[in-house]
């Protein structure tokens, strides 16, 4: 996830920033991987009906895949617990190297980054609520307090993932005690709140990923502006194509 690590100041913070970005990416990857195992369990529970030709690689039992899904969700919780310390590491490193923030932060409105980034770096368009909330934080609180605030936003994921783990364990009990058809029916007929919880977890991760990306882009652009480096917008793909064509 090197494309979304924060670069609010000089290279002293780069490795710590990349590590944090890696953990944010891994947290969501584990949730997506858990969903893949769940899908495998459903496919096996349906005896691969109508997908026999494309599912040769799916082996094992329904219960095995449910257990893998459950364990992977638990691993996402382990990674989530590393994210706040990852943010704190950025703050500690900033203090160590004497970084106190960006003097241009309170001028953020003047750069009109929302208009500049939308349709170019952020496609197809910006999530207005995420952008406005983050933009306001950076403008009023500067960089370091915003990073501290961002750290706390990941806490909202924990109770819903824990609830999802409980439902997954219930699904395993249904598959074991009532059979594979009952397991599939429990999900497809809305007898367990699995879809609802996955919707909550997925949507929160999408929100947090947008927040993390927007934060990285804004803070990095302010850093570039402060140091007279090329803007992020100087090299977005469409511009590169135009240069190559010329």
C-alpha positions in Angstrom: 0.0 0.0 0.0 2.9 2.3 -0.6 0.6 4.4 -2.8 -1.3 5.7 0.2 1.3 6.2 2.9 1.5 9.6 4.4 4.4 12.0 3.7 3.7 15.1 5.7 7.4 15.9 6.2 10.9 14.7 5.4 12.2 11.2 4.9 12.6 10.6 8.6 9.0 9.5 8.9 8.8 7.5 5.6 9.4 3.9 7.0 7.0 4.4 9.9 4.4 5.8 7.5 4.8 2.9 5.1 4.4 0.3 7.9 1.2 2.0 9.1 -0.2 2.0 5.5 0.7 -1.7 5.3 -1.3 -2.5 8.4 -4.3 -0.6 7.2 -4.2 -2.5 3.9 -3.7 -5.9 5.6 -6.6 -5.3 8.0 -9.0 -5.0 5.0 -7.3 -7.8 3.1 -8.1 -10.2 6.0 -11.8 -9.2 6.0 -11.9 -9.8 2.2 -10.1 -13.1 2.6 -12.6 -14.2 5.3 -15.4 -13.4 2.9 -13.8 -15.6 0.2 -13.7 -18.5 2.7 -17.3 -17.9 3.4 -18.1 -18.0 -0.3 -16.3 -21.2 -0.6 -18.3 -22.7 2.3 -21.5 -21.6 0.5 -20.4 -23.1 -2.8 -19.5 -26.4 -1.1 -22.8 -26.3 0.8 -24.6 -26.1 -2.6 -22.4 -29.0 -3.8 -20.9 -26.7 -6.4 -24.2 -26.5 -8.3 -23.7 -25.0 -11.8 -20.1 -24.0 -11.0 -18.5 -27.4 -11.0 -16.3 -26.5 -14.0 -14.8 -23.4 -12.3 -14.4 -24.6 -8.7 -11.9 -27.5 -9.0 -9.6 -25.7 -6.6 -12.2 -25.5 -3.8 -11.5 -28.4 -1.6 -12.3 -29.4 2.0 -15.5 -29.2 4.0 -18.0 -26.5 4.7 -17.0 -26.4 8.3 -13.3 -26.0 7.4 -14.0 -22.9 5.3 -16.2 -21.4 8.0 -13.5 -21.9 10.5 -11.0 -20.3 8.2 -13.3 -17.4 7.7 -13.7 -17.0 11.4 -10.0 -17.3 12.1 -9.2 -14.7 9.4 -11.7 -12.3 10.9 -10.0 -12.7 14.2 -6.7 -12.0 12.5 -8.1 -8.7 11.2 -8.9 -7.8 14.8 -5.2 -8.5 15.7 -4.1 -6.2 12.9 -6.6 -3.5 13.9 -5.0 -3.3 17.3 -1.7 -2.5 15.6 -3.1 0.5 13.7 -3.4 3.0 16.6 0.2 2.2 17.8 1.2 2.7 14.1 -0.3 6.2 14.2 1.3 6.8 17.6 4.7 5.8 16.0 4.2 8.6 13.4 3.6 11.1 16.2 6.6 9.9 18.2 8.9 10.0 15.2 7.5 13.5 14.4 8.4 14.6 17.9 11.8 13.0 17.6 12.7 14.8 14.4 11.2 18.1 15.6 8.2 18.2 13.1 5.4 20.2 14.5 3.0 20.5 11.5 2.6 22.2 8.2 2.4 26.1 8.3 0.2 25.9 5.1 -2.5 23.8 6.8 -4.7 26.8 7.8 -4.5 27.9 4.1 -5.9 24.6 2.9 -9.0 26.2 1.3 -6.9 28.3 -1.0 -5.5 25.2 -2.7 -9.0 23.9 -3.7 -7.7 20.4 -3.6 -11.1 18.8 -3.8 -11.7 20.4 -7.2 -8.2 19.6 -8.3 -8.1 16.0 -7.2 -11.7 14.9 -8.2 -11.7 13.1 -11.6 -7.9 13.1 -11.7 -6.4 11.4 -8.6 -9.7 10.4 -7.0 -12.0 8.6 -9.3 -14.8 8.7 -10.3 -15.6 11.3 -7.6 -14.8 12.3 -4.1 -16.8 11.0 -1.1 -17.9 14.4 0.1 -18.6 13.5 3.7 -15.2 11.9 4.2 -13.4 14.7 2.4 -15.2 17.5 4.3 -14.6 15.9 7.7 -10.9 15.3 7.0 -10.4 18.7 5.3 -11.9 20.5 8.3 -9.7 18.5 10.7 -6.5 19.3 8.8 -7.4 23.0 8.4 -8.3 23.5 12.0 -6.0 21.0 13.8 -3.0 20.7 11.4 -1.2 17.5 10.7 -0.3 15.8 14.0 -3.7 16.3 15.8 -5.4 15.0 12.6 -3.3 11.9 12.7 -4.3 11.4 16.3 -7.9 11.8 15.3 -7.6 9.4 12.4 -6.3 6.7 14.7 -9.5 6.7 16.8 -11.7 6.3 13.7 -10.6 2.7 13.3 -12.1 1.8 16.7 -15.6 1.6 15.2 -14.7 -1.5 13.3 -14.0 -3.7 16.4 -17.5 -4.4 17.7 -18.9 -5.2 14.3 -16.1 -7.6 13.4 -16.5 -9.2 16.8 -20.2 -9.6 16.1 -19.5 -11.0 12.7 -17.2 -13.6 14.3 -20.0 -14.6 16.6 -22.4 -15.0 13.7 -19.8 -17.0 11.8 -19.5 -19.4 14.8 -23.2 -19.7 14.8 -23.1 -20.7 11.1 -20.6 -23.3 11.9 -22.9 -24.7 14.5 -25.8 -24.8 12.1 -23.7 -26.6 9.4 -22.5 -29.1 11.9 -25.7 -29.8 13.7 -28.3 -29.2 11.0 -26.5 -29.9 7.8 -25.2 -27.9 4.8 -28.5 -27.0 3.4 -29.6 -25.5 6.7 -26.4 -23.5 6.8 -26.9 -22.1 3.3 -30.6 -21.4 4.0 -29.7 -19.6 7.2 -27.7 -17.1 5.2 -29.8 -16.9 2.1 -33.1 -16.7 3.9 -31.9 -14.1 6.4 -32.1 -16.3 9.5 -28.7 -15.0 10.7 -27.6 -11.3 10.4 -24.5 -12.2 8.4 -25.1 -10.0 5.4 -26.0 -7.1 7.6 -22.8 -7.3 9.6 -20.7 -7.8 6.5 -22.4 -4.7 5.0 -21.4 -2.7 8.2 -17.9 -4.0 8.1 -17.3 -3.5 4.4 -18.9 0.0 4.4 -16.8 1.1 7.4 -13.6 -0.2 5.8 -14.5 1.7 2.5 -15.0 4.9 4.5 -11.8 4.4 6.4 -9.8 3.6 3.3 -11.1 6.8 1.7 -10.2 8.8 4.8 -6.7 7.3 4.9 -6.1 7.9 1.2 -7.5 11.5 1.2 -5.4 12.2 4.3 -2.2 10.9 2.6 -2.9 13.0 -0.5 -3.7 16.2 1.3 -0.8 16.0 3.7 1.6 15.0 1.0 0.5 17.8 -1.3 0.9 20.4 1.5 4.4 19.0 2.1 5.2 19.4 -1.6 3.8 22.9 -1.7 5.9 23.9 1.4 9.1 22.6 -0.2 8.4 23.7 -3.8 8.4 20.1 -5.0 6.3 19.0 -8.0 2.6 18.8 -7.2 0.8 15.4 -7.2 -1.2 16.7 -10.0 1.9 17.2 -12.2 2.2 13.5 -12.9 -1.3 12.0 -12.9 -1.7 9.4 -15.6 -3.6 11.5 -18.2 -0.9 14.2 -18.1 1.8 11.5 -18.6 -0.1 10.2 -21.7 -0.3 13.7 -23.1 3.4 14.2 -22.6 4.2 10.8 -24.3 1.9 11.6 -27.2 3.7 14.9 -27.8 
